[in-house]
Amino acid sequence: MVIDIHGHLGNINFSQFWQADADQLVKYLKESNTDKLCLSASRAIMYDIYEGNAELDSVLKKYDEFYGYVVVSPTFPETEKELHYLKDNPKFRGVKIHPDYHGYDLSVPSNYRYVDKIADRTPMMLFHVSCMPGTGFSPAATVVSIAKNHPDTKFVLAHCAGLYQNGNYPFFPNMDSLERICDAGLPDNVWIDTAHYLLYAYQTIMAKMVRLAGATHVVFGTDCPLQGSLQMKFAQEAVTTLDIPQTEKDAILFGNAQKILGLV
């Protein structure tokens, strides 16, 4: 079994290469032998929160392959009301937080308080933790700080907790952000997802991620539809070829996601 905890419905960054409707996503799942995909709506992250959440709600009701995230933002505080989807549609499993695209810094007190309050009302949250130069408005340490306030809520830090990729020298990434939070001790309710192409482009990076966080804190995610089903296959292979026990590979590929999404 494979569960991808990090995907998107629709068009990302207006790119014709980074878009997929529900039928295309199902095709990617079949091509990559992925069983389930947990989605946020690109429209909610990039264009209109209300329209995007409603679009995803409709899709979740029609497709068994998907689970979903409700998108909210302190930039638009009234979007807190969108949490009704968590009760109205059981296919919604949690909340997606994306400070970079919504234009706020999670460390600012008012934004921190808003997201901290949201954490009381959802079983899990997926945070965009950026890896690109000039961004990074939801630092991993800040997310972990919120997680410590809510031990019963599950937190996922995307993109290897901020795998840093220098824009001018992209092939010299570092894992400083991940190492810092791991050295301080990851709370039991925090996981790190694998959604970054360098994690399968360079096997040593995936191996280091698992070594730092431990397989019980790593969860499979791809950021699809970026690079399509090939990306999803390569990411799986980066896990299956690790020199770790099969039980740990299974935890990364589906076991941890089942716990996080409340499927077991």
Buried (B, 14 or more C-beta within 10 A) or exposed (E): EBBBBBBBBBBBEEEEEBBBBBEBBBBBBEEBEBBBBBBBBBBBBBBBBBEBBBBBBEBBEEBEBBBBBBBBBBBBEEBBEBBEBBEEBEBBBBBBBBBBBBEBBBBBEEBBEBBBEBBEEBBBBBBBBBBBEEBBBBBBBBBBBBBEEBEEBBBBBBBBBBBBBEEEEEEEBBBEBBBBBBEEEBBEBBBBBBBBBBBBEBBEBBBBBBEBBBBBBBBBBBBBBBBBBEBBBBBBEBBEEBEBEEEBBBBBBBBBBBBBBEEE
